Amino acid sequence: MNIEQLKYVMAIVKHQHLTNASYEVSISQSSLSKYLIKLEKELGGVQLFDRTTRTVKLTAAGQEFAKYANRILDEYDHMLNEMRTFTNGERGVLSVGTIPVYSSRGLISLFASFQKKYPEIQLDITEKMSSELIGLLKKAELDMAFIALPENFEKLEAFSAYPMIKDEVVLITQRGHPYANREAISLSEVKYEPFILMNQASTLFQICMDACKKAGFTPDITHESSQIDIIVGLVAEGLGVSLITSKEAEYFSTANISLIRLEKSINHTTALVVNNRMKRSNAMKAFLNHAQDWEGRTSEAAPLNSDREGNIS
């Protein structure tokens, strides 16, 4: 007994006529009769239908058989539909890494909107610094990750990066600082100030160090932290100045903080990064496409270090 035989029986039940039932299941009337006889023998000689020259009607045994057959076919269809949700990328577990400051960059709304659209895909989110996330991607311990792009990213040929959030680095000071009312400032003007920076594992730390070096000085770093709110709090207490992104400065700003743009802008990009050596599951493709839609880009947008296909579909 197989699924096809059950479908044949239910077609006969529906039409009560072998010829009409044979049309529905796309086999000849003689083949349908043979399948029915074979099934009845398999059931121990139980007769499922009373046959006349014009119609076929269920016997008492046939009525009982039809109840079970109908349930089995319903479960079979339900199983197929559930399996299609996996092949369509609508179910599964997706491991996504992110830098700790994702809330200030608006990524919470991205995660939330994706979860609402694909409730059967479980998002497993890991918070690490960018360098640590790249390491996890290399070891295939993450499917993808949001990182702050380092300047040398182009050298990481094994990865594709989809820029999501473009920002700039700004200087923040205590409200009472002599530079607090400036609209813009040269980085070299603050070379004698004590600096409070993100810790050395962050991409932002390296970006800031490189910018200071180009400005002709090495900053006097008095405090480091992996938490932007702590950095902002220390600056607000007058313990030094800091370089953070404008989105972070606006998100964590307090009444005792001033934000000053740099005369020579320093770009900062948050990107969604994927290891090209990993096979992209349907869930990964769904997230990549959703992320680009969320950012207002199409799936044809070219990533940095793009893969051979040049797209994510």
NORFENJO-V362873 format. One record per residue. RES is the residue in one small letter. SS is DSSP state (H for helix, E for strand, L for the rest). PSI is psi in radians with two decimals (999 if undefined). D_FIRST is the distance of its C-alpha to the first C-alpha in whole Angstrom. Layout:
BEGIN
res = <RES & RES>
ss = <SS & SS>
psi = <PSI & PSI>
d_first = <D_FIRST & D_FIRST>
END
This chain:
BEGIN
res = <m & n & i & e & q & l & k & y & v & m & a & i & v & k & h & q & h & l & t & n & a & s & y & e & v & s & i & s & q & s & s & l & s & k & y & l & i & k & l & e & k & e & l & g & g & v & q & l & f & d & r & t & t & r & t & v & k & l & t & a & a & g & q & e & f & a & k & y & a & n & r & i & l & d & e & y & d & h & m & l & n & e & m & r & t & f & t & n & g & e & r & g & v & l & s & v & g & t & i & p & v & y & s & s & r & g & l & i & s & l & f & a & s & f & q & k & k & y & p & e & i & q & l & d & i & t & e & k & m & s & s & e & l & i & g & l & l & k & k & a & e & l & d & m & a & f & i & a & l & p & e & n & f & e & k & l & e & a & f & s & a & y & p & m & i & k & d & e & v & v & l & i & t & q & r & g & h & p & y & a & n & r & e & a & i & s & l & s & e & v & k & y & e & p & f & i & l & m & n & q & a & s & t & l & f & q & i & c & m & d & a & c & k & k & a & g & f & t & p & d & i & t & h & e & s & s & q & i & d & i & i & v & g & l & v & a & e & g & l & g & v & s & l & i & t & s & k & e & a & e & y & f & s & t & a & n & i & s & l & i & r & l & e & k & s & i & n & h & t & t & a & l & v & v & n & n & r & m & k & r & s & n & a & m & k & a & f & l & n & h & a & q & d & w & e & g & r & t & s & e & a & a & p & l & n & s & d & r & e & g & n & i & s>
ss = <L & L & H & H & H & H & H & H & H & H & H & H & H & H & H & L & L & H & H & H & H & H & H & H & H & L & L & L & H & H & H & H & H & H & H & H & H & H & H & H & H & H & L & L & L & L & L & L & E & E & E & L & L & L & L & E & E & E & L & H & H & H & H & H & H & H & H & H & H & H & H & H & H & H & H & H & H & H & H & H & H & H & H & H & H & H & H & L & L & L & L & E & E & E & E & E & E & E & L & H & H & H & H & L & L & L & H & H & H & H & H & H & H & H & H & H & H & L & L & L & E & E & E & E & E & E & E & L & L & H & H & H & H & H & H & H & H & H & L & L & L & L & L & E & E & E & E & E & L & L & L & L & H & H & H & L & L & L & E & E & E & E & E & E & E & E & E & E & E & E & E & E & E & E & L & L & L & L & L & L & L & L & L & E & E & L & H & H & H & H & L & L & L & E & E & E & E & E & L & L & L & L & H & H & H & H & H & H & H & H & H & H & H & H & L & L & L & L & L & E & E & E & E & E & E & L & L & H & H & H & H & H & H & H & H & H & L & L & L & L & E & E & E & E & E & H & H & H & H & H & H & H & L & L & L & L & E & E & E & E & E & E & L & L & L & L & E & E & E & E & E & E & E & E & E & L & L & L & L & L & L & H & H & H & H & H & H & H & H & H & H & H & H & H & L & L & L & L & L & L & L & L & L & E & L & L & L & L & L & L & L & L & L>
psi = <2.39 & 3.11 & -0.69 & -0.73 & -0.66 & -0.69 & -0.66 & -0.78 & -0.79 & -0.49 & -0.69 & -0.73 & -0.72 & -0.81 & -0.37 & 0.63 & 2.16 & -0.71 & -0.84 & -0.66 & -0.66 & -0.59 & -0.73 & -0.70 & 0.06 & 0.75 & 2.92 & 2.80 & -0.70 & -0.70 & -0.67 & -0.71 & -0.72 & -0.75 & -0.69 & -0.76 & -0.73 & -0.72 & -0.76 & -0.66 & -0.71 & -0.52 & 0.17 & 0.39 & 0.21 & 2.32 & 2.13 & -0.51 & 2.53 & 2.08 & 2.34 & -3.13 & -0.40 & -0.65 & 2.89 & 2.33 & 2.56 & 2.40 & 3.10 & -0.71 & -0.66 & -0.66 & -0.72 & -0.74 & -0.72 & -0.61 & -0.81 & -0.71 & -0.70 & -0.71 & -0.76 & -0.76 & -0.64 & -0.76 & -0.66 & -0.80 & -0.69 & -0.71 & -0.79 & -0.73 & -0.68 & -0.71 & -0.60 & -0.51 & -0.50 & -0.79 & -0.43 & 0.05 & 0.36 & -0.07 & 2.86 & -2.99 & 2.30 & 2.11 & 1.93 & 2.20 & 2.68 & 2.58 & 2.64 & -0.41 & 0.46 & -0.45 & -0.71 & -0.27 & 0.19 & 0.18 & -0.29 & -0.70 & -0.56 & -0.85 & -0.76 & -0.77 & -0.61 & -0.75 & -0.62 & -0.63 & -0.63 & 1.26 & -0.34 & -0.05 & 2.08 & 2.12 & 2.09 & 1.79 & 2.26 & 2.23 & 2.10 & 2.97 & 2.80 & -0.78 & -0.64 & -0.66 & -0.70 & -0.71 & -0.73 & -0.61 & -0.71 & -0.63 & 0.10 & 0.52 & -0.13 & 2.59 & -0.64 & 2.95 & 2.54 & 2.08 & 2.84 & 2.11 & 2.17 & 2.78 & -0.50 & 0.40 & -0.58 & -0.38 & -0.25 & 1.37 & -0.32 & -0.07 & 2.66 & 2.40 & 2.27 & 1.76 & 2.26 & -0.78 & 2.00 & 2.31 & -3.11 & 2.70 & 2.41 & 2.86 & 2.36 & 2.49 & 2.92 & 2.60 & -0.54 & 0.10 & 2.58 & -0.49 & 0.04 & -0.53 & 0.06 & 2.45 & -0.60 & 2.72 & 2.61 & 2.41 & -0.54 & -0.38 & -0.37 & 0.38 & -0.37 & 0.04 & 2.59 & 2.36 & 2.47 & 1.98 & 2.85 & 2.67 & 2.97 & -0.25 & -0.18 & 2.63 & -0.62 & -0.65 & -0.83 & -0.66 & -0.78 & -0.73 & -0.73 & -0.70 & -0.71 & -0.70 & -0.74 & -0.50 & -0.05 & 0.37 & 2.82 & 2.12 & 2.58 & 1.72 & 1.99 & -0.44 & 2.57 & 2.60 & 2.69 & -0.03 & 2.10 & -0.68 & -0.58 & -0.74 & -0.82 & -0.70 & -0.71 & -0.68 & -0.74 & -0.47 & 0.01 & 0.36 & -0.03 & -3.05 & 2.95 & 2.82 & 2.00 & 3.05 & 2.74 & -0.63 & -0.71 & -0.70 & -0.70 & -0.66 & -0.72 & 0.12 & 2.53 & 3.03 & -0.29 & 0.38 & 2.43 & 2.45 & 2.22 & 2.19 & 2.65 & 2.41 & -0.68 & 1.81 & 2.56 & 1.99 & 2.62 & 2.16 & 2.25 & 2.24 & 2.69 & 2.13 & 2.43 & 2.46 & 2.06 & -0.31 & -0.19 & 2.42 & 2.27 & 2.04 & 2.91 & -0.57 & -0.69 & -0.79 & -0.69 & -0.75 & -0.75 & -0.80 & -0.70 & -0.72 & -0.73 & -0.63 & -0.73 & -0.66 & -0.08 & 0.31 & 2.82 & 2.90 & -0.21 & -0.02 & 2.31 & 2.17 & 2.88 & 2.50 & 0.83 & 2.67 & 3.09 & -0.58 & -0.47 & 0.13 & -3.06 & 0.16 & 999>
d_first = <0 & 4 & 7 & 8 & 6 & 8 & 11 & 11 & 11 & 14 & 16 & 16 & 17 & 20 & 21 & 21 & 21 & 19 & 22 & 22 & 19 & 18 & 21 & 20 & 16 & 19 & 17 & 19 & 19 & 18 & 15 & 14 & 15 & 13 & 10 & 10 & 12 & 9 & 7 & 10 & 11 & 8 & 9 & 12 & 14 & 14 & 15 & 14 & 17 & 20 & 21 & 25 & 26 & 26 & 24 & 21 & 21 & 19 & 19 & 20 & 16 & 15 & 17 & 16 & 12 & 14 & 16 & 13 & 11 & 14 & 15 & 12 & 13 & 16 & 16 & 14 & 17 & 20 & 19 & 19 & 22 & 23 & 23 & 25 & 28 & 28 & 28 & 30 & 33 & 32 & 31 & 33 & 36 & 39 & 42 & 45 & 49 & 52 & 55 & 57 & 59 & 55 & 56 & 60 & 58 & 56 & 53 & 52 & 51 & 49 & 47 & 46 & 45 & 43 & 41 & 41 & 40 & 37 & 37 & 34 & 35 & 38 & 41 & 42 & 46 & 49 & 52 & 55 & 57 & 57 & 58 & 55 & 52 & 53 & 53 & 49 & 48 & 49 & 47 & 44 & 44 & 44 & 42 & 46 & 49 & 52 & 55 & 59 & 59 & 61 & 64 & 63 & 59 & 59 & 59 & 56 & 54 & 51 & 51 & 50 & 52 & 52 & 55 & 54 & 58 & 61 & 64 & 68 & 69 & 72 & 75 & 75 & 78 & 80 & 81 & 85 & 84 & 87 & 84 & 82 & 84 & 83 & 80 & 80 & 81 & 81 & 80 & 83 & 85 & 83 & 83 & 85 & 83 & 81 & 77 & 74 & 71 & 67 & 67 & 66 & 63 & 62 & 63 & 65 & 68 & 68 & 68 & 71 & 73 & 72 & 74 & 77 & 77 & 78 & 80 & 82 & 82 & 79 & 79 & 80 & 77 & 78 & 74 & 70 & 67 & 64 & 64 & 65 & 67 & 69 & 70 & 71 & 72 & 75 & 76 & 77 & 79 & 81 & 80 & 79 & 78 & 74 & 72 & 69 & 67 & 68 & 64 & 65 & 68 & 68 & 65 & 67 & 70 & 73 & 76 & 78 & 76 & 77 & 75 & 77 & 75 & 76 & 79 & 77 & 73 & 70 & 67 & 64 & 60 & 57 & 54 & 50 & 50 & 47 & 47 & 46 & 44 & 41 & 38 & 38 & 35 & 34 & 36 & 39 & 39 & 39 & 42 & 44 & 43 & 44 & 47 & 48 & 48 & 50 & 52 & 53 & 52 & 49 & 46 & 48 & 51 & 52 & 52 & 55 & 54 & 51 & 48 & 47 & 45 & 48 & 46 & 43 & 40>
END
